[in-house]
């Protein structure tokens, strides 16, 4: 009888946590927090609930609150997702040194946890430790070759060190996996513009605009490409529309006109 009640309780908690995961994916962190706290009220050491709570708190800019429960879970479980989520909370709180320590633990776990490689690569990049970032991200691509975010991050770091061919290959790989990835579209587009290949860059920015019509940066860059290609009427229409979306975009549109 006791076993049956326990099984039913576990099933109910699993359903609640599934809803909490869905709330995270739907950008409803407050709902995820409420649901996970229900589970933790009954089982304070529940690992899955603690991890989801960590996500929810970081998404609400409350990373400081997430550190204590995530650290307790990470130490007790040696779970790479908990370690990675703790590292993210520490980074958001400004403690990059501790974040690095936890991420270096997480990337050594078996089986490998891809998000740990991505987060470590991102943090090393932000600290301008480019060589280390590239090494980690290449390991990450080997671990998760179908994760476009990994290749995108490798593309940005490669571009930062002047490896434009490597950056182009990484962005291209990400776009093979997901042709609508906005970061890959922008990253590859900038590379092509810098090379003077405005025709191919314009194709990428058209795709970015079709994916997200509110992507004003893509509209400005598309306008710049069209100016360089001689399609001035279409370019001016794009840049005029972009300039009306705020001072920042007005400046970008004006710069595109001047540089062209």
C-alpha positions as a printed NumPy array, in Angstrom:
array([[  0.   ,   0.   ,   0.   ],
       [  2.796,   2.352,   0.942],
       [  4.655,   1.499,  -2.263],
       [  1.537,   2.241,  -4.321],
       [  1.077,   5.627,  -2.677],
       [  4.753,   6.433,  -3.202],
       [  4.541,   5.495,  -6.883],
       [  1.455,   7.652,  -7.337],
       [  3.176,  10.575,  -5.62 ],
       [  6.219,  10.208,  -7.868],
       [  3.988,  10.096, -10.944],
       [  2.194,  13.258,  -9.859],
       [  5.496,  15.049,  -9.235],
       [  6.787,  13.978, -12.655],
       [  3.685,  15.474, -14.282],
       [  4.153,  18.734, -12.397],
       [  7.796,  18.914, -13.453],
       [  6.886,  18.205, -17.053],
       [  4.569,  21.222, -16.909],
       [  7.379,  23.232, -15.326],
       [  9.775,  22.31 , -18.146],
       [  7.094,  23.366, -20.605],
       [  6.75 ,  26.684, -18.808],
       [ 10.513,  27.269, -19.154],
       [ 10.358,  26.498, -22.875],
       [  7.384,  28.847, -23.24 ],
       [  9.237,  31.674, -21.478],
       [  7.   ,  31.554, -18.383],
       [  9.617,  31.312, -15.611],
       [  7.262,  32.497, -12.858],
       [  4.943,  29.546, -13.571],
       [  7.921,  27.182, -13.601],
       [  9.08 ,  28.528, -10.247],
       [  5.647,  28.057,  -8.697],
       [  5.382,  24.464,  -9.958],
       [  8.865,  23.443,  -8.858],
       [  8.388,  24.937,  -5.41 ],
       [  5.304,  22.741,  -5.026],
       [  7.473,  19.666,  -5.602],
       [ 10.301,  20.915,  -3.394],
       [  7.873,  21.601,  -0.562],
       [  7.191,  17.855,  -0.464],
       [ 10.72 ,  16.719,  -1.355],
       [ 13.368,  19.326,  -0.596],
       [ 16.161,  17.367,  -2.259],
       [ 14.43 ,  16.668,  -5.579],
       [ 17.202,  17.094,  -8.187],
       [ 15.035,  17.707, -11.246],
       [ 12.9  ,  20.275,  -9.429],
       [ 15.999,  22.086,  -8.193],
       [ 17.459,  22.285, -11.702],
       [ 14.242,  23.678, -13.167],
       [ 13.961,  26.161, -10.306],
       [ 17.49 ,  27.311, -11.14 ],
       [ 16.508,  27.959, -14.747],
       [ 13.409,  29.848, -13.632],
       [ 15.266,  32.087, -11.188],
       [ 18.037,  32.955, -13.672],
       [ 15.421,  33.8  , -16.302],
       [ 13.873,  36.217, -13.786],
       [ 17.233,  37.9  , -13.102],
       [ 17.377,  36.308,  -9.656],
       [ 20.547,  34.301, -10.142],
       [ 21.758,  34.997,  -6.589],
       [ 18.773,  33.067,  -5.22 ],
       [ 19.512,  30.111,  -7.472],
       [ 23.102,  29.553,  -6.338],
       [ 22.526,  27.91 ,  -2.93 ],
       [ 20.001,  25.229,  -4.004],
       [ 21.896,  24.502,  -7.226],
       [ 25.221,  24.169,  -5.416],
       [ 23.672,  21.768,  -2.922],
       [ 22.213,  19.706,  -5.768],
       [ 25.446,  19.756,  -7.777],
       [ 27.556,  18.614,  -4.826],
       [ 25.125,  15.845,  -3.899],
       [ 24.526,  14.489,  -7.39 ],
       [ 27.601,  15.157,  -9.551],
       [ 25.019,  15.874, -12.252],
       [ 26.48 ,  17.88 , -15.191],
       [ 23.226,  19.726, -15.872],
       [ 23.063,  20.918, -12.257],
       [ 26.746,  21.89 , -12.417],
       [ 26.203,  23.804, -15.647],
       [ 23.12 ,  25.554, -14.346],
       [ 25.023,  26.511, -11.178],
       [ 27.839,  27.897, -13.348],
       [ 25.341,  29.991, -15.313],
       [ 23.894,  31.392, -12.088],
       [ 27.401,  32.193, -10.831],
       [ 28.261,  33.933, -14.107],
       [ 25.115,  36.025, -13.928],
       [ 26.085,  36.946, -10.366],
       [ 29.538,  38.047, -11.509],
       [ 31.584,  35.162, -10.061],
       [ 33.365,  34.002, -13.212],
       [ 36.11 ,  32.14 , -11.344],
       [ 33.699,  29.785,  -9.578],
       [ 31.683,  29.444, -12.764],
       [ 34.781,  28.23 , -14.598],
       [ 35.551,  25.691, -11.864],
       [ 32.107,  24.125, -12.064],
       [ 32.075,  24.083, -15.855],
       [ 35.447,  22.361, -15.98 ],
       [ 33.938,  19.655, -13.775],
       [ 30.822,  19.408, -15.928],
       [ 32.663,  18.883, -19.226],
       [ 34.497,  15.887, -17.74 ],
       [ 31.325,  13.974, -16.899],
       [ 30.313,  10.796, -18.717],
       [ 28.2  ,  10.751, -20.778],
       [ 29.169,  14.245, -21.964],
       [ 26.681,  17.05 , -21.435],
       [ 26.766,  19.274, -24.534],
       [ 25.431,  22.43 , -22.887],
       [ 28.415,  22.449, -20.516],
       [ 30.822,  22.761, -23.461],
       [ 28.747,  25.57 , -24.968],
       [ 28.587,  27.514, -21.712],
       [ 32.306,  27.037, -20.994],
       [ 33.182,  28.159, -24.512],
       [ 30.946,  31.208, -24.156],
       [ 32.475,  32.173, -20.799],
       [ 36.052,  31.746, -22.04 ],
       [ 35.194,  33.85 , -25.093],
       [ 33.757,  36.607, -22.897],
       [ 36.993,  36.533, -20.883],
       [ 38.978,  36.858, -24.138],
       [ 40.62 ,  33.473, -23.613],
       [ 40.108,  32.691, -27.263],
       [ 42.414,  29.719, -27.716],
       [ 40.846,  27.869, -24.802],
       [ 37.37 ,  28.75 , -26.025],
       [ 38.096,  27.329, -29.481],
       [ 39.471,  24.088, -28.021],
       [ 36.424,  23.607, -25.803],
       [ 33.932,  24.434, -28.548],
       [ 35.6  ,  22.057, -30.987],
       [ 35.206,  19.339, -28.369],
       [ 31.592,  20.425, -28.026],
       [ 30.973,  20.138, -31.779],
       [ 32.416,  16.623, -31.673],
       [ 30.094,  15.779, -28.778],
       [ 27.008,  17.427, -30.301],
       [ 27.523,  17.895, -34.065],
       [ 23.811,  18.645, -34.57 ],
       [ 23.662,  21.448, -31.988],
       [ 23.737,  24.645, -34.103],
       [ 24.426,  26.925, -31.134],
       [ 27.789,  25.207, -30.609],
       [ 28.907,  25.838, -34.184],
       [ 27.62 ,  29.427, -34.047],
       [ 29.661,  30.138, -30.928],
       [ 32.723,  28.569, -32.524],
       [ 32.133,  30.772, -35.555],
       [ 32.147,  33.96 , -33.481],
       [ 35.315,  32.986, -31.607],
       [ 37.072,  31.963, -34.826],
       [ 36.151,  35.293, -36.385],
       [ 37.513,  37.119, -33.325],
       [ 40.96 ,  35.578, -33.839],
       [ 40.981,  36.264, -37.57 ],
       [ 40.232,  32.712, -38.717],
       [ 37.597,  33.815, -41.216],
       [ 37.616,  30.534, -43.124],
       [ 37.018,  28.611, -39.91 ],
       [ 34.266,  31.027, -38.924],
       [ 32.562,  30.665, -42.302],
       [ 32.723,  26.869, -42.04 ],
       [ 31.182,  26.965, -38.558],
       [ 28.354,  29.319, -39.545],
       [ 27.687,  27.248, -42.681],
       [ 27.488,  24.082, -40.593],
       [ 25.008,  25.722, -38.224],
       [ 22.842,  26.804, -41.181],
       [ 22.838,  23.27 , -42.584],
       [ 21.403,  22.114, -39.267],
       [ 18.993,  25.045, -38.936],
       [ 18.646,  27.32 , -41.997],
       [ 16.702,  29.843, -39.906],
       [ 19.211,  30.249, -37.07 ],
       [ 19.377,  34.057, -36.648],
       [ 22.833,  34.165, -35.056],
       [ 24.316,  32.071, -37.845],
       [ 22.606,  34.22 , -40.485],
       [ 23.976,  37.413, -38.962],
       [ 27.421,  36.009, -38.248],
       [ 27.889,  34.632, -41.749],
       [ 26.341,  37.748, -43.272],
       [ 28.863,  40.025, -41.568],
       [ 31.719,  37.814, -42.778],
       [ 30.476,  38.039, -46.36 ],
       [ 29.983,  41.801, -46.156],
       [ 33.524,  42.233, -44.881],
       [ 34.733,  40.231, -47.884],
       [ 32.661,  42.38 , -50.24 ],
       [ 30.369,  39.49 , -51.178],
       [ 27.207,  41.57 , -50.869],
       [ 25.094,  39.348, -53.074],
       [ 25.421,  36.279, -50.85 ],
       [ 25.145,  38.432, -47.723],
       [ 21.9  ,  39.927, -49.044],
       [ 20.478,  36.419, -49.48 ],
       [ 21.211,  35.642, -45.841],
       [ 19.68 ,  38.881, -44.575],
       [ 16.579,  38.346, -46.704],
       [ 16.244,  34.995, -44.99 ],
       [ 16.734,  36.628, -41.575],
       [ 13.979,  39.142, -42.315],
       [ 11.634,  36.41 , -43.532],
       [ 12.269,  34.486, -40.309],
       [ 11.761,  37.58 , -38.145],
       [ 10.159,  40.618, -39.843],
       [ 10.972,  42.679, -36.716],
       [ 14.727,  42.117, -37.132],
       [ 15.627,  45.732, -37.845],
       [ 19.371,  45.059, -37.816],
       [ 18.883,  42.546, -40.637],
       [ 16.862,  45.13 , -42.563],
       [ 19.62 ,  47.734, -42.183],
       [ 22.284,  45.284, -43.328],
       [ 20.137,  44.13 , -46.217],
       [ 19.695,  47.765, -47.187],
       [ 23.462,  48.251, -47.075],
       [ 23.986,  45.2  , -49.305],
       [ 21.409,  46.421, -51.805],
       [ 23.115,  49.826, -51.958],
       [ 26.369,  48.121, -52.801],
       [ 24.6  ,  46.043, -55.438],
       [ 23.083,  49.153, -57.033],
       [ 19.456,  48.549, -56.052],
       [ 19.12 ,  51.984, -54.493],
       [ 15.309,  52.284, -54.454],
       [ 14.83 ,  49.076, -52.467],
       [ 17.763,  49.958, -50.235],
       [ 16.464,  53.432, -49.442],
       [ 13.023,  52.031, -48.627],
       [ 14.535,  49.553, -46.168],
       [ 16.792,  52.146, -44.541],
       [ 14.031,  54.746, -44.245],
       [ 11.776,  52.213, -42.538],
       [ 14.591,  51.124, -40.199],
       [ 15.524,  54.693, -39.273],
       [ 12.028,  55.259, -37.934],
       [ 12.471,  52.552, -35.281],
       [ 14.653,  54.576, -32.919],
       [ 17.846,  56.572, -32.68 ],
       [ 20.053,  53.481, -32.675],
       [ 18.66 ,  52.243, -35.978],
       [ 18.674,  55.745, -37.46 ],
       [ 22.407,  55.864, -36.788],
       [ 22.95 ,  52.437, -38.343],
       [ 20.93 ,  53.387, -41.428],
       [ 22.856,  56.631, -41.811],
       [ 26.156,  54.792, -41.442],
       [ 25.102,  52.34 , -44.161],
       [ 24.317,  55.223, -46.502],
       [ 27.603,  56.971, -45.779],
       [ 29.793,  53.876, -46.03 ],
       [ 28.155,  52.889, -49.295]])
